[in-house]
């Protein structure tokens, strides 16, 4: 009896403790100092409006249960699984985590291997910075999966990496291995090096040249693969010089055999038609056109080929080839049956992809739920990860976002973002973190001020006559010291913005990305 | 519920006879000098929910427009039989957004150098006037208007003292016709490096030029009174006279809180009293001082990553709310350059996002309409739907700060704007039809 009582008390205490620890969990600004959020045994979100991005549509006043990182059930008045964390989501909306099919957020500084016209042998998964602060901030915008793409300086770029935003994990643990392998291609002004000075210009300098060099590489890769396939193995190989392994051609050969998808940066109709024709000559179906600004002009041809469109919603006029980019592009591609998604290509924009989806409603009157799919299910399908994520359905990964209002409304915010059933972002926890940081900061400032006072009162200490420093470090100079370090300068319209404390891998230069390499 | 201008004792639209007399005079005028004027008729917009911004919204209200100006607003108005009446039932009427700082019209395709007139070389460009390079037929302007941004403050750039800016209508047959007010102010970048270097060369240059301009001005005054020979003409120094006289505001640019602080201290020392601070979200650190000194702010970019790595993710999102709490007068802008020029149409969403992060919704709307108009010195003409103001307004399907809403009709100075001039609205129906036809085959 007493034993039983003790057990009950223990269980109650444990429950209280775990509840408290859950409530008090806060990340650190540094990923390496942040405990990985626990994967709760079970979670139940109560009474939310759930946008499934699935055939179930938008469900009002329903519960979502999560077990071991996967969605267990969605429905009315669900029975809570054992030991479930209860979250009252009344008045809140829940959507799938946002999938950004075009990002460089955690590889900045390692985006472009621009040296050769084809760098198919280069792997983005080798340069992922899993501690990038961009990852945390994108979680704060509801993003849970991003496609890290090589840049567009060359016609055939490097191999991409589809990653979940498991901030602070080991680089390889972010990568979704079940995603179909992919490679970046690029057409138009970037591979032909129109917009940056180049001391040693390389072929090609025209769109014709871009198409030609891709065809030539395909031919070479086909020959290479044939030679590899024909090479004798086993005993027969002893007396033969085997073909020399070529990682570049091997990767391109994977495209030809359908193992690796092409995700091609493309703006203009002509260059996209040329690549589709070329691909069809080799029996290849292109995965997606990225940016796909003039996709609306050839949407029926895209639908027939089976290529997806991963688009900006309203960026235009930054290059001549972006002149005819119109915000109705996603709506028009969608109307023609093209698998259409919206992407960020920018670590700041990535934090408000819900508003980019809202613009698909504005421009072309796409249905709101369909617009949401353009940042969830459809990009997941483009990356071939829609069996795991991108919509809310039983058995899928618990990658979801809790919004404080309509997810496409400008007045809504992300309250929580969950990846694999782990709460990676929580607005309340974020607030607690910054309160703690502010407290620590004030304590440090007080300590420095104290130290300064002691220095002054110490008469035995020889006066620092040669020092130009003021006698006591004032708040302003100390603050200046805190904000100094190695400021990175970005030219921002006529005056300098100072970005302070960032790693090179976190800095985004819009000029760098957009006008040159992207 | 009726709103009328306090300055007019009678209400012309309430009296059909007066309206007719006015119309007759207008007709004569039109026949004489303005044969193509669209103001021949009284324009009556009925049935919409009107959001005056300066006062509470009114359901099913009417706005009467005469001679390009708002003549009356209310729910029980009358108008002459021959007025042009437009039914806007189900729509929402808003005043056009006023962009507080941009280079619209000065660039067409940013990567094509020949189409870019945004930034002049040299340190001292006081005599530059931004508006003289506005391409009134820039294809970006119709796209911007279709987003409800009908008026903009066009600023120069480049160097330390950058020249003067102008408030313009985004529609017109020449830049001269577009100009509403010029010069609005002299633009000056406070050199960041001067914060901890009192011998900073850039600051010394600025100070020297201002001193020279003062001497030049004094010499000119003396010459005007016949006391001395006139000084040699100097375009740059003469251009600074209105600023030094206090007739022209100083648009002071700084982008880090300690730079802003130093810039304001410097402006005090120089004796500049009429200052508008153009700054990024760091400005929130100075909110109390700005409120105390009543320095209005043009906040550049709510959509920005934190300047410092350790700052909260929403640092820039909350900046407007912080300014509002402290009582700072402000307007929300985008960066005004780069990608934001072509996408100036997204300005209202920055205000909406500020409301998601603590700014009152009504204040968010004001921060891109009435408040920029007031800060720019055109608050008597623009920024709200009020009697006597320019009839630059638009009808939307819903809340104008929501990206989901669509803008259906636009009027600039009482003339309806042809929205099919928007590149997207031109191409969309053409390709929709063609794609559908192609897929039927």
Interface residues (C-beta under 8 A of the other chain):
Chain A: X29 X133 X136 X137 X140 X189 X194 X195 X296 X297 X299 X300 X303 X314 X315 X316 X317 X318 X319 X320 X322 X323 X324 X326 X327 X328 X331 X332 X335 X336 X337 X347 X348 X349 X351 X352 X355 X358 X359 X361 X362 X363 X364 X365 X368 X408 X409 X410 X411 X412 X413 X430 X434 X437 X476 X479 X480 X483 X492 X493 X494 X495 X496 X497 X498 X499 X500 X501 X502 X506 X508 X510 X511 X514 X515
Chain B: X108 X109 X110 X111 X112 X119 X139 X140 X143 X157 X158 X162 X189 X192 X195 X196 X253 X254 X255 X256 X258 X280 X303 X304 X305 X307 X308 X309 X310 X312 X313 X314 X335 X336 X337 X338 X339 X342 X343 X345 X346 X349 X352 X353 X355 X356 X357 X361 X401 X402 X403 X404 X405 X406 X423 X424 X427 X428 X431 X432 X435 X436 X438 X439
